[in-house]
Amino acid sequence: MFRIFIFALFLGLPLHAITIPFDEASKHIGQEVIVTGKVSGVRTIASGMTFVNFGTRGAMDAFTAVGKPGVLDGEALTVYEGKEVEVTGTVELYKDSAQIVLKGAESIRIAGAAPTPDSVALEAEKSDVPKLAVTLPAAFDIEPLDLKLEREEVRMAGKSQSGFIPVNAEVFIAVPKDFKPQVGQRVLAVVPDFKSEEELEKLVRQYAEVAVPKGWVVLTAHCPTPDEFPTDGLYAAVITATIRHLAGKYPGAQEWPLYVAGSSMGAGRASLASGALIKGGLNVKGIFLSSLKWQDLTKSIKTFSPSKTVVNKMKVFVSHGEKDFYATKAQSITETDEIREIGVKEVRHEVHPGRGGMDVVGLDKALDWFGQEEE
C-alpha cells in the first residue's frame, strides 16, 4: 500500500478520485476525477491547442480533454484517437461542455495501462537540458501583489471578444536581498505561457535564480480571462502596471532598461507585448525567447506602431532545444529570420542539445549579452 501511495504522489494522481464515464463528467464540475471512455476524435487548431473529444461535439454529454501548447504535443495526442482512455484531473465547464485541462502526459493514458514506478522514476531522473556549470546563489526576495490597473493600462489591455475588461493583475517581483537600484538597473519581464499562468511564483523563481545574482530585477504578471486567448495588449498592460508599482517604491523605475522574456506560447506573447510596451513609453531594450514556434513582433509593430528606431536597436536572443517537442529547429530559425527582416540588427539564435522550455544556459548567455555596453 505504501508503494502505491508513493507511486500516486510521484505521478501527481489524486489518491481518492472516483472513476466516471465521460457522459457523466458534467455532473462533477470542480471535482478531481478519472474520466473513462472512447475518444471520438482529436483536433489541433492553429494556436497549438489540442482537443481530445469524447462523444458527439455539441451534445450535452460530450466531454473534452484539452492539451495546451507547451504542455502536450498535439501530434502525440493523436495516438488516443479511437481508443478507450482514462483522463485524470479537475472537471471544468467551458461553454456548457465538461472538460479537463491536461497538466501533463501523466493526465491521460490508455485504459488499464500504467507505467511501473521504477520506469517512471528512471525517466524522471533523465535530463538532457543543459545546466549552468556553477550553481549561482539565489539570494532574492519575492513580492506577491494584486495590482489594480489604471485607466490607461485598462485601455492598453483592451476588451476581449467576450466583453471581458481586465481590472486587476496578479504579480510576482523578485529583487536581490537588500535591494538598492543601481544606475541603469535592468529588469526582466517574464510573460507566462498556458502552463505557467497558474504558477507565477514558480515561473519568476526559475528566471530569478539566473538573473538576480547578476543584479537584475525579475517580474511576471497575469490577469486570468474567461476567453481562450488574451487580448493583444493584455501582457503589455500588466507589465506596465508592475513597472508603475516599482516606480512608486524606486523613483525612475519606468526609465530602467526593460527586457521581455517568454518560452513556448510565452515567447509569442512576449514578442507581441514588446511593441505595446515601447509605444507606452517604457525603455524596452531586448527580448529573450526560447522554444520559439512563432513570433508576434511583426504583428505587434502593425498593431501598436512603436518607434522603428527603438525596435531596430533592440537585442533579440533566441534559444532552441534540439529535442524540443513544441517547436522544430526549422520553425525557430524561420521565425528568427523574420525578426531580422523587421529590421532588428542584433539577433542571436543558439541551439542547445536539450528539450524545449526555458534554457537556463541560454538565459545566462543572453543576460550577459544584454548587459554589454553599446559601443
C-alpha positions as CSV (number, residue, x, y, z in Angstrom):
1,M,0.0,0.0,0.0
2,F,2.8,2.4,0.9
3,R,4.4,1.7,-2.5
4,I,1.2,2.5,-4.3
5,F,0.8,5.7,-2.2
6,I,4.3,6.9,-3.2
7,F,3.7,6.0,-6.9
8,A,0.5,8.0,-6.9
9,L,2.2,11.0,-5.4
10,F,5.0,10.8,-7.9
11,L,2.6,10.9,-10.8
12,G,0.5,13.6,-9.3
13,L,-2.6,11.4,-9.3
14,P,-5.4,12.0,-6.8
15,L,-5.5,9.4,-4.1
16,H,-9.3,9.3,-3.7
17,A,-10.5,10.2,-7.2
18,I,-13.6,8.5,-8.4
19,T,-13.8,6.9,-11.9
20,I,-16.7,8.0,-14.0
21,P,-17.8,7.6,-17.7
22,F,-17.3,10.6,-19.9
23,D,-21.0,11.3,-20.3
24,E,-21.3,11.9,-16.5
25,A,-18.5,14.4,-16.3
26,S,-20.8,17.4,-16.4
27,K,-22.2,16.2,-13.0
28,H,-18.8,16.5,-11.4
29,I,-17.8,20.1,-12.1
30,G,-15.0,21.2,-9.8
31,Q,-14.2,17.6,-8.7
32,E,-11.0,15.7,-9.3
33,V,-11.9,12.5,-11.1
34,I,-10.8,9.9,-13.6
35,V,-12.9,10.1,-16.7
36,T,-13.1,7.0,-18.9
37,G,-14.4,6.5,-22.4
38,K,-13.6,6.1,-26.1
39,V,-12.0,9.0,-27.9
40,S,-14.2,10.1,-30.9
41,G,-11.6,12.4,-32.4
42,V,-8.5,14.5,-31.8
43,R,-8.2,18.0,-33.3
44,T,-5.4,20.6,-33.1
45,I,-6.1,24.2,-34.0
46,A,-3.7,26.8,-35.3
47,S,-2.8,28.1,-31.9
48,G,-1.4,24.7,-30.9
49,M,-4.4,23.8,-28.6
50,T,-5.4,20.1,-29.0
51,F,-8.9,18.8,-28.2
52,V,-9.3,15.1,-27.4
53,N,-13.1,14.7,-27.8
54,F,-15.4,12.1,-26.4
55,G,-19.0,11.7,-27.7
56,T,-20.6,14.0,-30.3
57,R,-19.3,17.6,-30.3
58,G,-22.0,19.9,-29.1
59,A,-24.0,17.2,-27.3
60,M,-25.0,17.7,-23.7
61,D,-23.0,14.7,-22.6
62,A,-19.9,15.4,-24.7
63,F,-16.5,15.7,-22.9
64,T,-13.1,17.1,-24.0
65,A,-9.6,16.7,-22.7
66,V,-7.6,19.8,-23.6
67,G,-3.9,19.7,-24.4
68,K,-2.3,23.2,-24.2
69,P,0.7,24.1,-26.4
70,G,4.0,23.8,-24.4
71,V,2.4,21.2,-22.1
72,L,1.5,18.4,-24.5
73,D,2.3,17.9,-28.2
74,G,-0.8,17.7,-30.3
75,E,0.6,15.1,-32.6
76,A,1.4,12.8,-29.7
77,L,-2.2,13.0,-28.5
78,T,-3.5,11.6,-31.9
79,V,-2.4,8.1,-30.7
80,Y,-5.5,8.1,-28.4
81,E,-8.0,8.5,-31.3
82,G,-10.5,5.6,-31.3
83,K,-9.1,4.2,-28.1
84,E,-10.5,3.6,-24.6
85,V,-8.6,6.0,-22.4
86,E,-8.5,7.4,-18.8
87,V,-8.2,11.2,-18.2
88,T,-7.3,12.4,-14.7
89,G,-7.9,15.9,-13.5
90,T,-10.4,18.5,-12.3
91,V,-13.6,18.8,-14.4
92,E,-14.3,22.4,-15.6
93,L,-17.3,23.8,-17.5
94,Y,-16.4,25.6,-20.8
95,K,-19.3,26.9,-23.0
96,D,-21.7,24.5,-21.4
97,S,-19.4,21.4,-22.0
98,A,-17.4,19.5,-19.5
99,Q,-13.6,19.4,-20.0
100,I,-10.3,18.6,-18.2
101,V,-7.2,20.6,-19.0
102,L,-4.3,18.1,-19.1
103,K,-1.4,19.0,-16.8
104,G,1.0,16.7,-18.5
105,A,1.5,13.3,-20.1
106,E,0.5,11.6,-16.9
107,S,-3.0,13.1,-17.1
108,I,-4.1,10.8,-20.0
109,R,-3.4,7.1,-20.8
110,I,-4.8,4.1,-22.5
111,A,-7.4,2.5,-20.2
112,G,-5.8,-0.1,-17.9
113,A,-2.2,0.8,-19.0
114,A,0.2,2.2,-16.4
115,P,4.0,2.6,-16.3
116,T,5.8,0.8,-13.4
117,P,7.0,3.0,-10.6
118,D,10.6,2.1,-11.4
119,S,10.3,3.0,-15.1
120,V,8.7,6.3,-14.2
121,A,11.3,7.2,-11.7
122,L,14.0,6.3,-14.2
123,E,12.5,8.7,-16.8
124,A,12.2,11.4,-14.2
125,E,15.9,11.2,-13.4
126,K,16.9,11.6,-17.0
127,S,17.6,15.1,-18.1
128,D,19.5,16.3,-21.1
129,V,18.6,20.0,-20.5
130,P,21.8,22.0,-20.2
131,K,22.6,23.3,-16.7
132,L,24.8,26.1,-15.6
133,A,28.4,24.9,-14.8
134,V,28.3,26.8,-11.5
135,T,25.3,26.9,-9.1
136,L,24.6,30.5,-8.6
137,P,23.4,31.8,-5.2
138,A,19.7,32.6,-5.3
139,A,19.6,35.4,-2.8
140,F,16.4,37.3,-3.5
141,D,13.1,38.3,-2.1
142,I,9.8,37.6,-4.0
143,E,6.9,40.0,-3.5
144,P,3.4,38.8,-4.4
145,L,0.9,41.5,-5.4
146,D,-2.6,42.0,-6.6
147,L,-2.5,45.3,-8.6
148,K,-5.4,47.3,-9.8
149,L,-4.9,48.5,-13.4
150,E,-5.2,52.3,-14.0
151,R,-7.3,53.7,-16.8
152,E,-4.5,53.8,-19.4
153,E,-3.5,50.3,-18.6
154,V,-7.1,49.0,-19.0
155,R,-7.2,50.8,-22.4
156,M,-3.9,49.2,-23.4
157,A,-5.2,45.7,-22.4
158,G,-8.4,46.2,-24.4
159,K,-11.8,44.4,-24.2
160,S,-11.8,40.7,-25.0
161,Q,-14.1,39.0,-27.6
162,S,-16.5,38.0,-24.7
163,G,-16.6,41.6,-23.4
164,F,-14.2,41.0,-20.5
165,I,-12.3,44.0,-19.3
166,P,-9.3,43.3,-17.1
167,V,-9.1,45.4,-13.9
168,N,-6.6,43.5,-11.8
169,A,-3.2,41.8,-12.3
170,E,-1.6,39.0,-10.3
171,V,2.1,39.9,-10.0
172,F,5.3,38.5,-8.6
173,I,8.5,40.5,-8.3
174,A,11.9,39.1,-7.4
175,V,14.6,41.6,-6.3
176,P,18.1,41.0,-4.8
177,K,18.4,40.9,-1.0
178,D,18.8,44.4,0.5
179,F,17.9,45.8,-3.0
180,K,19.3,49.2,-3.8
181,P,18.8,50.1,-7.5
182,Q,22.0,50.8,-9.5
183,V,22.4,53.2,-12.3
184,G,21.0,51.5,-15.4
185,Q,19.2,48.9,-13.3
186,R,17.9,46.2,-15.6
187,V,14.5,44.5,-15.4
188,L,13.4,41.2,-16.9
189,A,9.7,40.9,-17.5
190,V,8.7,37.2,-18.0
191,V,5.5,36.5,-19.9
192,P,3.8,33.2,-18.9
193,D,2.6,30.5,-21.3
194,F,-0.5,28.4,-20.7
195,K,1.3,26.1,-18.4
196,S,2.7,28.8,-16.1
197,E,-0.3,31.1,-15.8
198,E,-1.3,29.5,-12.6
199,E,2.3,29.0,-11.3
200,L,3.6,32.6,-11.5
201,E,5.8,32.3,-8.4
202,K,7.4,29.2,-9.7
203,L,7.9,30.9,-13.1
204,V,9.5,34.1,-11.6
205,R,11.8,32.0,-9.4
206,Q,13.0,30.0,-12.4
207,Y,14.3,33.1,-14.1
208,A,15.3,34.9,-10.9
209,E,17.7,32.1,-10.0
210,V,19.8,33.0,-13.0
211,A,19.1,36.8,-13.3
212,V,19.0,38.1,-9.7
213,P,22.6,37.1,-8.9
214,K,23.6,39.3,-11.9
215,G,21.8,42.2,-10.3
216,W,18.6,42.0,-12.3
217,V,15.0,42.6,-11.1
218,V,12.6,39.9,-12.4
219,L,8.9,40.2,-12.6
220,T,5.9,38.3,-14.1
221,A,2.2,39.2,-14.2
222,H,-1.0,37.7,-15.4
223,C,-4.7,38.5,-15.5
224,P,-7.0,35.4,-15.9
225,T,-9.6,35.9,-18.6
226,P,-12.7,33.8,-19.5
227,D,-11.6,33.8,-23.1
228,E,-9.4,31.1,-24.7
229,F,-6.8,33.7,-25.7
230,P,-5.9,37.0,-24.1
231,T,-6.1,40.3,-25.9
232,D,-3.1,41.6,-27.9
233,G,-2.4,44.2,-25.2
234,L,-3.0,42.3,-22.0
235,Y,0.5,41.4,-21.1
236,A,1.9,44.8,-22.0
237,A,-0.8,46.3,-19.7
238,V,0.0,44.1,-16.7
239,I,3.8,44.6,-17.1
240,T,3.2,48.4,-17.4
241,A,1.2,48.2,-14.1
242,T,4.0,46.3,-12.4
243,I,6.6,48.8,-13.6
244,R,4.4,51.6,-12.3
245,H,4.3,49.9,-8.9
246,L,8.1,49.6,-8.9
247,A,8.4,53.3,-9.7
248,G,6.3,54.1,-6.6
249,K,9.0,52.4,-4.5
250,Y,12.0,53.2,-6.6
251,P,11.7,56.6,-8.4
252,G,12.9,56.3,-12.0
253,A,12.0,52.6,-12.5
254,Q,9.9,53.5,-15.6
255,E,13.2,54.5,-17.3
256,W,15.1,51.3,-16.3
257,P,16.2,49.2,-19.3
258,L,13.5,46.6,-19.8
259,Y,13.9,43.2,-21.4
260,V,10.9,40.9,-22.1
261,A,11.2,37.1,-22.0
262,G,9.0,34.1,-22.7
263,S,9.1,30.4,-23.6
264,S,6.8,28.4,-25.9
265,M,3.5,30.2,-26.0
266,G,5.0,32.8,-23.7
267,A,7.6,33.6,-26.4
268,G,4.9,34.6,-28.9
269,R,3.2,36.6,-26.1
270,A,6.5,38.3,-25.1
271,S,7.2,39.4,-28.7
272,L,3.6,40.7,-29.1
273,A,3.8,42.7,-25.8
274,S,7.1,44.4,-26.8
275,G,5.6,46.8,-29.4
276,A,2.9,47.9,-27.0
277,L,5.5,48.5,-24.2
278,I,7.6,50.6,-26.5
279,K,4.6,52.6,-27.6
280,G,3.7,53.1,-23.9
281,G,7.0,54.8,-23.3
282,L,8.9,52.0,-21.5
283,N,12.6,51.6,-22.2
284,V,12.5,48.2,-24.0
285,K,16.0,47.1,-24.9
286,G,15.6,43.4,-25.8
287,I,13.8,40.1,-25.8
288,F,14.8,36.6,-24.8
289,L,12.8,33.8,-26.5
290,S,13.0,30.1,-26.0
291,S,11.2,27.2,-27.6
292,L,10.1,29.7,-30.3
293,K,7.4,28.4,-32.7
294,W,6.1,31.8,-33.8
295,Q,7.0,35.4,-33.1
296,D,4.4,38.2,-33.0
297,L,6.8,41.1,-33.1
298,T,5.7,41.7,-36.7
299,K,2.0,41.8,-35.6
300,S,3.0,44.0,-32.6
301,I,4.6,46.6,-34.9
302,K,1.5,46.7,-37.1
303,T,-0.9,46.8,-34.2
304,F,0.8,49.3,-31.9
305,S,3.1,51.3,-34.2
306,P,6.1,51.5,-31.8
307,S,9.2,53.6,-32.7
308,K,11.1,51.9,-35.5
309,T,14.3,53.3,-34.2
310,V,13.8,51.6,-30.8
311,V,12.7,48.3,-32.4
312,N,15.8,48.3,-34.7
313,K,18.1,48.9,-31.7
314,M,16.7,46.0,-29.6
315,K,18.7,42.9,-29.0
316,V,16.9,39.6,-29.5
317,F,18.3,36.3,-28.2
318,V,16.6,33.0,-29.3
319,S,17.4,29.7,-27.6
320,H,16.2,26.4,-29.0
321,G,16.5,22.8,-28.0
322,E,17.4,20.1,-30.5
323,K,14.8,17.8,-28.8
324,D,12.0,20.4,-28.5
325,F,8.6,18.7,-28.9
326,Y,6.8,22.0,-29.2
327,A,8.7,23.7,-32.0
328,T,11.1,22.4,-34.6
329,K,14.5,23.9,-35.1
330,A,13.4,24.9,-38.6
331,Q,10.4,26.8,-37.2
332,S,12.6,28.6,-34.7
333,I,15.2,29.6,-37.4
334,T,12.4,30.8,-39.7
335,E,10.8,33.0,-37.0
336,T,14.2,34.3,-36.0
337,D,14.9,35.3,-39.6
338,E,11.6,37.2,-39.7
339,I,12.7,39.2,-36.7
340,R,15.9,40.2,-38.7
341,E,13.8,41.1,-41.7
342,I,11.8,43.5,-39.5
343,G,15.0,45.5,-39.1
344,V,16.3,44.3,-35.7
345,K,20.0,44.4,-36.2
346,E,21.3,42.4,-33.2
347,V,19.8,39.0,-33.2
348,R,21.3,35.7,-31.9
349,H,20.0,32.2,-32.5
350,E,21.6,29.4,-30.5
351,V,20.7,25.7,-30.4
352,H,21.3,23.5,-27.3
353,P,21.1,19.7,-27.1
354,G,18.2,19.6,-24.7
355,R,14.5,19.7,-24.9
356,G,12.1,22.7,-25.1
357,G,11.2,25.1,-22.3
358,M,13.3,27.8,-20.7
359,D,17.0,27.2,-21.2
360,V,19.0,28.4,-18.2
361,V,22.3,28.3,-20.1
362,G,20.8,30.3,-22.9
363,L,19.3,32.8,-20.5
364,D,22.7,33.2,-18.7
365,K,24.3,34.0,-22.0
366,A,21.5,36.3,-23.1
367,L,21.7,38.3,-19.9
368,D,25.5,38.8,-20.2
369,W,25.0,39.8,-23.9
370,F,22.2,42.2,-23.0
371,G,24.4,43.7,-20.3
372,Q,27.2,44.6,-22.6
373,E,27.7,48.3,-23.1
374,E,26.9,49.6,-26.6
375,E,29.9,50.9,-28.4
